[in-house]
Amino acid sequence: MKKLSFLKPIFNFIAIGLLITTLSRIFLFFLFKERVVETPNFWYIFPIGLRMDLILLCYLSFLPAVLITFLPNKWLKFTNNFLVIYSFLFLFLILFVELATPDFVKQYDTRPNKIFLDYLIYPKEVVGMLLKSYLTSIIVTFLILGVVLYFAFKKGKKYFYTTSTEYKFKLMVFPLVAFLLFFGARSSLTSKRPINASNAVFSTDQLTNTLGLNSFYTVAFAAYSIKNEGNTKMYGKMDEAEAIARVKKYMIAGPNDFTDAEIPFLHVQQPDTILKKPYNLVIFLQESLGAEYVGILGGKPLTPEFDKLSKEGLLFTNLYCTGTRSVRGIEAVVTGFLPSPSESVVKLGNSQQGFFTLAEALKQKGYDTSFIYGGMANFDNMASFFNGNGFEDIVDQEDFDSDGNKYAFKGTWGYSDEDLVTKANNYFKAKGDKPFFSLMFSTSNHEPFEYPAGRIKPYDAKPATVNNAMKYADFSIGKFFEMAKKEPYFKNTVFIVIADHNTRTYGKNLVPINKFHIPALIIGPGVQKGASYNKLASQIDIPPTLLSYLGLPFETPMVGRNLNKLDPKTQGRAIMQFNDINAFRVENQVVIMQPNLKPLQFEIKNDTTLIPVKLNEELAKDALAHVITAGNLYKENKYKLRKK
């Protein structure tokens, strides 16, 4: 053991870091105990917290481990000086944000996040506010930090100096050290996805969930997210008021429908008929089900079940998704938010709480709300976003694992679509007369295209292909409706089957528009059977259209159109984001905006043939307005409902 003493700085760094975060979590628990203990299994915050703390500290220990191992003994003085500075810098930062956490939580009901960073932009105003409102906390914080600095100078050498050790021995030990740090940082050897904030989600209380994190992590995540928020001015600049006015031109809502000047697009959407018993809503979001794979839309003959079901509802034949990732599809279908060069709001720090979703709107109307997924809900930060924005129940792979039922197949991405629909049907049956909203998200149609044998007649000879996976996804859609039709809830539920995006999005054009074409089918009471909507439409038009069927008035900030109310003479519109290129399409004209370049306009002969035409300056301004508006709504926290 004495020969391993050269690793003492790493052991001490991790131990002291754990001491800080654990003591802070215990303090926060007792500070907010009255609320936290209302959550079943509230004690999960401690094992979850230990896991998240170790992830952070192991990441931070990589660099010291490399330097200790590979720098020769003649560099020992430099190594020791670096270790002392590095260790106390990060421990100081960890301590600082933990000390700032109690008052931040009292103010914002969550651990420090992007708002914490935003305050740094206005030091004068913030310091004034802190001195007036949190003087005692500031004094205590500076006293504690002062004591820490004192010990840093007095005890730094004792805790963070390494020792001279035989170089060969250090090289022999390094693989084990590297493995342990990698394991600690990743926190799993089996998961294909790094652990993130979603893994701390175990309750419907956002505050309780965040206690399982640590504040350095949440602030670092917010800082990291800034780079993903994109620069919405990369296409040009526009006054906010002009941008809002231009976006409103494309909405159905009239001037008298808008209800709050502080939330510019908040408006009332009335149903055709007010129902005493409102309808349930189920969104079955299909992974990568592009129109090119749907027979009824002129694609490959891979969807006999969907094609058959199209006779029972309203089929959208000219619908275009907003992006190329699942989180972009979720953003459009669940929130109705405009696409932009930023990351989807599902992953951005400033939208993890208080951001509009259908779940939040329906929850306010007394609906039970849920997300049901055969994979791990922490993927792409879904669980964290859903938990903070109206979804009361998140059912994912762990629930399948633990419910004691036998399922058909569990693959790389989780349980099969067949298992998903079985689980969902049982879940909906249990709701009885309680109105509910649920988002189901499929997994099977994703590489490596795994599915249980014996369900479909293969389209391709090789089993694991996208075509065969599409057929299996379609099989599962059919099975879901076959089961649902036998249950009482079916007659009182509006269903939609819709794709999140297509498979690989590629093409010779700046934006491969044909790859954004997706199917959608609405089935339920009040929905015309065997009908089709053939006008050009966007994925963001689907959420307001769905609300129109439920029999209740809704106040929403969505800028999409209720297609049931759209004047037939109004031109169709679709918006598509392809990496950092934005396409704004009105009928057969599309304006394409690229970063720091003049916009281009094309006439669409078909989805694969774009002919350059003279730029319509007004149409280009409308295109820019939608992107500018998306950025402003997000940054200014103006895409939300009024507090009840």
C-alpha positions in Angstrom: 0.0 0.0 0.0 2.9 2.3 0.7 3.9 2.1 -2.9 0.5 3.4 -3.9 0.9 6.6 -1.9 1.7 8.5 -5.1 -2.1 8.3 -5.7 -3.0 10.0 -2.4 -3.9 13.4 -4.1 -6.6 11.6 -6.2 -8.0 9.7 -3.2 -8.1 12.9 -1.1 -9.6 14.9 -3.9 -12.5 12.5 -4.3 -13.0 12.0 -0.6 -13.1 15.7 0.2 -15.4 16.4 -2.8 -17.8 13.7 -1.6 -17.7 15.1 1.9 -18.8 18.6 0.5 -21.6 17.3 -1.7 -22.9 14.8 0.7 -23.0 17.3 3.7 -24.7 19.8 1.4 -27.3 17.2 0.3 -28.1 16.3 3.9 -28.4 20.0 4.8 -30.8 20.6 1.8 -32.8 17.5 2.8 -33.5 18.8 6.2 -34.0 22.4 4.9 -36.7 21.2 2.6 -37.7 18.0 4.5 -41.4 18.9 4.8 -41.7 18.8 1.0 -39.2 16.1 0.2 -40.7 13.5 2.4 -44.0 13.7 0.5 -42.3 11.9 -2.3 -42.4 8.1 -2.1 -38.8 6.7 -1.7 -37.5 10.1 -1.1 -34.3 8.5 0.3 -33.3 7.7 -3.3 -31.7 11.2 -3.4 -28.8 9.8 -1.3 -27.7 6.8 -3.4 -28.5 8.7 -6.6 -26.5 11.7 -5.3 -23.5 9.5 -4.4 -23.5 8.1 -8.0 -23.8 11.6 -9.6 -21.1 13.0 -7.3 -18.7 10.2 -8.1 -19.3 10.8 -11.9 -18.3 14.4 -11.5 -15.3 13.8 -9.3 -13.9 10.9 -11.4 -14.1 13.1 -14.5 -12.2 15.8 -12.7 -9.6 13.3 -11.5 -8.5 12.1 -15.0 -6.0 14.9 -15.7 -4.3 14.7 -12.3 -4.0 10.9 -12.7 -2.4 11.3 -16.2 0.1 13.9 -14.9 1.0 11.9 -11.8 1.7 8.8 -13.9 3.5 10.1 -16.9 5.5 13.1 -15.7 9.0 12.0 -14.6 10.1 12.4 -11.0 12.4 15.4 -12.0 9.2 17.3 -12.7 7.8 16.5 -9.2 7.8 20.1 -8.0 5.7 21.2 -11.0 3.4 18.3 -10.6 2.8 19.0 -6.9 2.2 22.7 -7.4 -0.3 21.9 -10.2 -2.1 19.3 -8.0 -2.5 21.7 -5.2 -3.9 24.5 -7.4 -6.1 22.2 -9.5 -7.5 20.4 -6.5 -8.3 23.4 -4.4 -9.7 25.3 -7.5 -12.3 22.7 -8.2 -13.1 21.9 -4.6 -13.5 25.6 -4.0 -15.9 25.9 -6.9 -17.9 22.8 -5.8 -18.1 24.3 -2.3 -19.1 27.7 -3.6 -22.0 26.6 -5.7 -23.2 24.3 -2.9 -23.2 27.2 -0.5 -25.2 29.2 -3.0 -27.7 26.5 -3.5 -30.1 26.9 -0.5 -31.1 30.4 -1.4 -31.2 29.7 -5.1 -33.6 26.8 -4.4 -35.8 28.9 -2.3 -36.0 31.4 -5.2 -36.3 29.1 -8.2 -37.3 25.7 -6.8 -34.3 23.9 -8.4 -30.6 23.7 -8.1 -28.4 26.5 -9.7 -28.8 26.4 -13.5 -28.6 28.7 -16.4 -30.2 31.5 -14.4 -27.2 31.3 -12.1 -24.9 31.9 -15.0 -27.1 34.7 -16.4 -26.7 36.6 -13.2 -23.0 36.9 -13.9 -23.8 39.2 -16.8 -25.3 41.8 -14.5 -22.9 42.0 -11.5 -23.9 45.4 -10.3 -27.6 44.7 -10.1 -27.1 41.2 -8.7 -24.6 42.2 -6.0 -27.1 44.9 -5.0 -29.9 42.4 -4.7 -27.8 39.9 -2.8 -26.6 42.5 -0.3 -30.2 43.5 0.4 -31.9 40.1 0.5 -29.2 37.6 1.4 -26.7 39.5 3.5 -26.6 36.8 6.2 -26.0 34.1 3.6 -23.2 36.1 2.0 -21.4 36.6 5.3 -21.7 32.9 6.2 -20.5 31.9 2.7 -17.5 34.2 2.8 -16.6 33.0 6.3 -16.6 29.4 5.2 -14.7 30.1 2.0 -12.2 32.1 4.0 -11.6 29.1 6.3 -11.2 26.9 3.3 -8.6 29.2 1.7 -6.7 29.3 5.0 -6.5 25.5 5.1 -5.6 25.4 1.4 -2.4 27.4 2.1 -1.7 25.5 5.4 -2.6 21.9 4.5 -2.3 21.8 0.7 1.0 20.0 0.7 -0.2 17.4 3.1 -3.3 16.4 1.1 -2.3 17.0 -2.5 1.4 16.4 -2.9 2.3 13.2 -4.7 5.5 11.2 -3.9 8.5 10.1 -5.9 7.7 6.6 -7.2 9.4 4.3 -9.6 8.3 5.2 -13.1 7.7 1.6 -14.2 5.5 0.9 -11.3 3.3 3.9 -12.0 2.9 2.8 -15.6 1.9 -0.7 -14.4 -0.7 0.7 -12.1 -2.1 3.3 -14.5 -4.4 0.9 -16.5 -6.2 -0.1 -13.3 -6.5 3.6 -12.2 -7.7 4.6 -15.6 -10.3 1.9 -15.6 -11.6 2.8 -12.2 -11.9 6.4 -13.1 -13.6 5.6 -16.4 -16.0 3.3 -14.6 -16.7 5.9 -12.0 -17.2 8.7 -14.6 -19.4 6.6 -16.8 -21.1 4.9 -13.9 -21.9 1.8 -16.1 -20.1 -0.7 -18.3 -23.3 -1.9 -20.0 -25.2 1.2 -20.9 -24.6 2.7 -24.3 -25.4 6.2 -23.1 -23.5 8.3 -20.6 -25.4 9.0 -17.3 -27.0 12.4 -17.3 -29.4 14.5 -15.2 -32.3 12.3 -16.3 -30.9 9.4 -14.2 -31.7 11.5 -11.1 -35.4 11.6 -12.0 -37.4 9.2 -9.8 -40.4 11.4 -8.7 -42.8 13.9 -10.0 -41.3 16.6 -7.8 -38.6 18.5 -9.7 -37.0 19.8 -6.6 -36.6 16.4 -5.0 -35.1 15.0 -8.2 -32.5 17.8 -8.3 -31.4 17.0 -4.8 -30.0 13.8 -6.3 -27.7 16.0 -8.4 -25.0 18.3 -7.2 -24.9 22.0 -8.1 -21.5 22.0 -9.8 -22.9 19.5 -12.2 -26.1 21.5 -12.9 -24.2 24.7 -13.5 -21.7 22.9 -15.7 -24.5 21.4 -17.6 -26.1 24.8 -18.1 -22.8 26.2 -19.3 -22.3 23.3 -21.7 -25.8 23.8 -23.0 -25.1 27.4 -24.0 -23.0 26.2 -26.9 -25.9 24.1 -28.2 -28.4 27.0 -28.0 -27.1 28.3 -31.3 -27.0 31.8 -32.6 -30.5 32.6 -34.0 -29.1 35.8 -35.5 -26.7 33.8 -37.7 -29.2 34.3 -40.5 -29.7 38.0 -39.9 -31.2 40.5 -37.4 -34.7 41.7 -36.9 -36.5 43.8 -34.4 -38.5 41.6 -32.0 -41.8 43.4 -32.5 -41.5 42.9 -36.3 -40.6 39.3 -35.9 -43.7 38.7 -33.7 -46.0 40.5 -36.1 -44.7 38.4 -39.1 -45.1 35.1 -37.2 -48.7 36.1 -36.2 -49.5 36.5 -39.9 -49.3 32.8 -40.3 -51.5 32.0 -37.3 -55.2 31.4 -37.2 -55.7 33.4 -34.0 -57.1 36.9 -34.5 -56.0 40.0 -32.6 -58.7 39.6 -30.0 -57.7 36.0 -29.2 -54.4 36.9 -27.6 -54.6 37.1 -23.8 -51.3 38.3 -22.3 -48.9 40.9 -23.7 -46.0 39.4 -21.7 -46.5 36.1 -23.4 -46.8 37.3 -27.0 -48.4 34.2 -28.6 -50.6 33.2 -25.7 -54.1 32.8 -27.1 -57.4 31.0 -26.5 -58.3 28.1 -28.8 -61.9 27.1 -28.7 -63.3 23.6 -29.6 -66.2 23.1 -32.0 -68.2 21.6 -29.1 -67.7 21.8 -25.4 -68.0 18.3 -23.9 -69.0 17.3 -20.4 -66.6 14.4 -20.6 -63.5 15.5 -22.6 -61.7 13.0 -24.7 -58.4 11.3 -23.8 -55.4 11.9 -26.0 -52.7 9.4 -27.0 -49.8 10.3 -29.2 -48.0 7.3 -30.6 -44.7 8.7 -31.8 -43.0 6.5 -34.3 -39.2 6.3 -34.5 -38.0 7.2 -38.1 -41.2 6.3 -39.9 -40.6 8.4 -43.0 -43.3 8.7 -45.7 -41.0 6.8 -48.1 -41.8 3.6 -46.2 -45.5 4.1 -46.0 -47.5 2.4 -48.8 -50.6 4.7 -48.6 -48.3 7.7 -49.1 -46.7 6.2 -52.2 -43.8 4.6 -50.4 -42.6 1.0 -50.1 -45.3 -1.5 -49.2 -44.2 -1.9 -45.6 -47.2 -0.6 -43.7 -50.3 -2.7 -44.4 -51.6 -2.1 -40.9 -51.2 1.7 -41.1 -52.7 1.7 -44.6 -55.7 -0.2 -43.3 -56.2 2.1 -40.3 -56.1 5.1 -42.6 -59.6 4.3 -43.6 -60.7 4.8 -40.0 -59.5 8.4 -39.5 -57.8 11.5 -40.9 -54.7 10.9 -42.9 -52.1 13.7 -43.4 -50.6 13.2 -46.9 -48.4 16.4 -47.1 -46.9 16.7 -43.6 -43.3 17.7 -43.0 -41.3 17.2 -39.8 -39.2 20.0 -38.4 -35.9 18.2 -38.0 -33.8 15.1 -38.1 -33.6 14.0 -34.5 -36.1 12.4 -32.1 -35.8 15.3 -29.7 -36.7 17.7 -32.5 -39.8 15.6 -33.3 -40.7 15.6 -29.6 -40.2 19.3 -29.5 -42.7 19.8 -32.4 -45.3 17.3 -31.4 -45.4 17.8 -27.7 -44.6 21.5 -27.4 -45.4 23.0 -30.9 -42.2 25.0 -30.6 -40.6 26.5 -33.7 -37.5 24.8 -35.0 -34.2 26.8 -35.0 -30.5 26.2 -35.2 -30.4 25.7 -31.5 -30.6 22.3 -29.9 -34.1 21.0 -29.3 -35.6 22.5 -26.1 -35.8 19.0 -24.8 -32.0 19.3 -24.2 -31.6 22.9 -23.4 -31.1 24.1 -19.8 -33.5 27.0 -19.8 -36.5 24.8 -20.8 -36.3 22.1 -18.2 -39.0 23.7 -16.1 -42.0 26.0 -16.9 -41.9 25.4 -20.6 -45.2 24.8 -22.4 -46.1 21.2 -23.3 -49.4 19.5 -24.1 -48.9 17.6 -20.9 -48.9 20.8 -18.9 -52.0 22.2 -20.6 -53.9 19.0 -20.1 -52.7 18.6 -16.6 -54.2 22.0 -15.8 -57.5 20.6 -17.1 -57.4 17.6 -14.7 -55.8 15.0 -17.0 -53.4 12.3 -15.8 -50.3 12.7 -18.0 -47.6 10.1 -18.9 -44.7 9.2 -21.1 -44.4 5.5 -22.0 -41.2 4.2 -23.6 -39.6 0.8 -24.0 -36.0 2.3 -23.7 -34.3 4.4 -21.0 -36.1 7.7 -20.5 -32.8 9.4 -19.7 -31.8 9.2 -23.3 -31.5 12.7 -24.9 -32.5 14.2 -21.5 -36.2 13.2 -22.1 -37.0 12.2 -18.5 -35.6 15.5 -17.1 -37.5 17.6 -19.6 -40.8 15.7 -19.3 -40.6 15.6 -15.5 -40.2 19.3 -15.3 -42.9 20.1 -17.8 -46.2 18.5 -16.9 -45.6 14.7 -17.3 -46.6 13.1 -14.0 -45.7 9.5 -14.8 -42.6 8.3 -16.7 -42.7 4.6 -17.6 -39.6 3.3 -19.2 -37.4 0.2 -19.5 -36.8 -0.1 -15.7 -40.6 -0.4 -15.2 -40.8 -3.2 -17.8 -37.9 -4.9 -16.0 -39.6 -4.8 -12.6 -43.3 -5.4 -13.3 -43.0 -9.2 -13.4 -44.6 -9.6 -16.8 -43.2 -11.6 -19.7 -42.4 -9.6 -22.7 -41.6 -10.5 -26.3 -38.2 -9.0 -26.9 -35.6 -6.7 -25.3 -33.0 -5.3 -27.6 -30.3 -2.8 -27.7 -32.6 0.2 -27.4 -35.0 -1.5 -24.9 -38.2 -3.4 -25.2 -39.8 -3.9 -28.5 -42.7 -1.9 -29.9 -44.9 -4.9 -29.4 -44.1 -4.8 -25.7 -44.6 -1.1 -25.6 -48.2 -1.3 -26.9 -49.0 -4.1 -24.6 -47.7 -2.1 -21.6 -49.5 1.0 -22.8 -52.8 -0.7 -23.3 -52.8 -2.2 -19.8 -51.8 1.2 -18.4 -54.7 3.0 -20.2 -57.2 0.3 -19.1 -56.3 1.0 -15.5 -57.2 4.7 -15.8 -60.9 4.0 -15.7 -63.0 7.2 -16.2 -60.1 9.5 -15.4 -59.1 11.6 -18.4 -55.6 11.0 -19.5 -52.9 12.1 -22.0 -50.0 9.9 -22.9 -47.0 10.1 -25.2 -45.9 6.6 -26.4 -42.5 6.5 -28.1 -41.4 3.5 -30.2 -37.9 2.0 -30.3 -37.7 -0.9 -32.7 -37.2 1.0 -35.9 -33.7 2.0 -35.1 -30.3 0.5 -35.8 -29.4 -2.3 -35.2 -33.1 -3.0 -36.2 -33.8 -5.8 -33.7 -37.3 -7.3 -33.3 -38.8 -10.7 -32.2 -38.9 -13.4 -34.8 -42.1 -14.8 -36.4 -44.1 -11.6 -36.4 -43.7 -10.4 -40.0 -43.1 -11.7 -43.4 -39.7 -10.2 -44.1 -39.3 -7.7 -46.9 -35.6 -8.3 -47.1 -33.8 -11.6 -46.9 -31.5 -10.3 -44.2 -33.5 -9.9 -41.0 -31.8 -6.8 -39.5 -32.7 -4.2 -42.1 -34.6 -0.9 -42.0 -37.3 -2.3 -44.2 -38.0 -5.3 -42.0 -37.9 -3.0 -38.9 -40.5 -0.8 -40.6 -42.7 -3.8 -41.1 -42.4 -4.8 -37.5 -43.2 -1.3 -36.3 -46.3 -1.3 -38.5 -47.2 -4.8 -37.1 -47.0 -3.3 -33.6 -49.2 -0.3 -34.6 -51.8 -2.8 -35.8 -51.6 -4.8 -32.6 -52.0 -1.7 -30.5 -55.3 -0.7 -32.2 -56.5 -4.3 -32.2 -56.1 -4.4 -28.4 -57.4 -0.9 -27.8 -60.6 -1.4 -29.7 -61.6 -4.1 -27.2 -61.3 -1.7 -24.3 -63.8 0.9 -23.0 -61.3 3.7 -23.1 -61.0 3.4 -26.9 -64.4 5.1 -27.6 -63.4 8.1 -25.6 -59.9 8.6 -26.9 -58.3 10.6 -29.7 -55.2 8.8 -31.1 -52.5 10.0 -33.4 -49.8 7.9 -35.0 -47.1 10.2 -36.2 -43.3 10.0 -37.0 -40.7 12.0 -35.2 -38.6 12.2 -38.3 -37.4 10.1 -41.2 -34.4 7.7 -41.3 -31.1 9.1 -42.6 -31.7 12.6 -43.9 -29.5 13.2 -46.9 -29.8 14.5 -50.5 -28.1 16.7 -53.0 -30.0 19.8 -52.2 -29.1 22.3 -49.4 -32.1 20.8 -47.6 -33.3 17.3 -48.7 -37.0 18.2 -48.4 -38.2 14.8 -49.5 -36.6 13.3 -46.4 -38.7 15.5 -44.2 -42.0 14.0 -45.5 -43.7 12.0 -42.7 -47.0 10.3 -42.1 -49.7 11.2 -39.5 -53.1 9.6 -38.8 -55.7 10.8 -36.3 -58.3 8.3 -35.2 -61.1 8.9 -32.6 -64.5 10.4 -31.9 -65.3 13.4 -34.0 -62.6 12.5 -36.5 -63.9 12.0 -40.1 -63.3 8.4 -41.2 -61.5 7.8 -44.4 -60.6 11.5 -44.8 -57.3 13.0 -45.9 -55.7 16.4 -45.3 -53.7 17.1 -48.5 -52.5 20.7 -47.9 -48.9 21.3 -47.0 -48.6 21.3 -43.2 -45.9 21.3 -40.6 -45.3 19.1 -37.6 -45.9 22.1 -35.3 -49.5 22.3 -36.7 -50.3 18.9 -35.1 -50.5 19.8 -31.4 -53.1 22.6 -31.9 -55.0 20.4 -34.3 -55.2 17.6 -31.7 -56.5 20.0 -29.0 -59.4 20.9 -31.2 -60.8 17.4 -30.9 -60.8 17.1 -27.1 -63.9 19.2 -26.3 -62.3 21.8 -24.1 -61.1 25.4 -24.6 -57.3 25.8 -24.2 -55.0 28.7 -23.7 -51.7 28.0 -25.5 -48.6 29.9 -26.8 -48.4 27.6 -29.8 -47.9 29.3 -33.2 -48.9 26.3 -35.2 -52.2 26.1 -36.9 -55.4 24.2 -36.0 -55.7 22.6 -39.4 -59.4 21.9 -38.8 -60.0 25.7 -38.8 -57.6 26.7 -41.6 -59.2 28.6 -44.4 -58.9 26.4 -47.6 -57.6 29.4 -49.4 -54.7 29.9 -47.0 -51.4 28.8 -48.3 -49.8 25.7 -46.7 -46.5 26.2 -44.7 -43.7 24.0 -43.4 -40.5 24.8 -41.5 -37.5 22.5 -41.6 -34.2 22.7 -39.7 -31.3 20.7 -41.3 -28.2 21.1 -39.1 -27.5 24.8 -39.3 -29.7 25.4 -42.4 -33.3 26.5 -42.1 -35.9 26.0 -44.8 -39.1 28.0 -44.8 -41.6 26.6 -47.3 -44.9 28.2 -48.4 -46.6 26.0 -51.0 -44.0 25.4 -53.7 -41.7 28.2 -52.7 -38.9 27.6 -50.2 -36.5 30.1 -48.7 -33.3 28.5 -47.5 -31.2 30.3 -44.9 -27.5 29.5 -44.2 -25.3 31.0 -41.5 -23.9 34.4 -42.4 -25.1 34.2 -46.1 -27.8 35.8 -48.0 -31.0 33.7 -48.2 -31.8 31.7 -51.3 -35.1 30.9 -52.8 -36.2 27.9 -54.8 -39.3 26.7 -56.6 -40.1 23.1 -55.7 -41.0 21.0 -58.8 -41.1 17.9 -56.6 -39.5 17.2 -53.3 -36.2 16.3 -55.0 -36.0 19.1 -57.6 -35.4 22.6 -56.5 -35.1 25.4 -59.2 -33.4 28.7 -58.1 -35.7 31.7 -58.4 -35.4 35.4 -57.5 -35.6 36.0 -53.8 -38.9 37.3 -52.5 -37.7 39.7 -49.8 -40.9 39.6 -47.8 -41.0 35.9 -47.7 -37.3 35.9 -46.7 -38.2 38.3 -43.8 -41.0 36.0 -42.8 -38.6 33.0 -42.7 -36.1 35.0 -40.6 -38.9 36.1 -38.2 -39.7 32.6 -37.3 -36.1 31.7 -36.3 -35.6 35.0 -34.5 -38.9 34.5 -32.6 -37.9 30.9 -31.6 -34.7 32.3 -30.0 -36.4 35.2 -28.3 -39.2 33.0 -26.8 -36.6 30.6 -25.4 -34.2 33.1 -24.0 -36.9 35.4 -22.5 -38.9 32.5 -21.1 -42.0 33.5 -23.0 -43.2 30.1 -24.2 -45.3 29.1 -21.3 -48.7 29.1 -19.7 -49.8 31.6 -17.1 -49.5 30.4 -13.6 -52.8 29.2 -12.1 
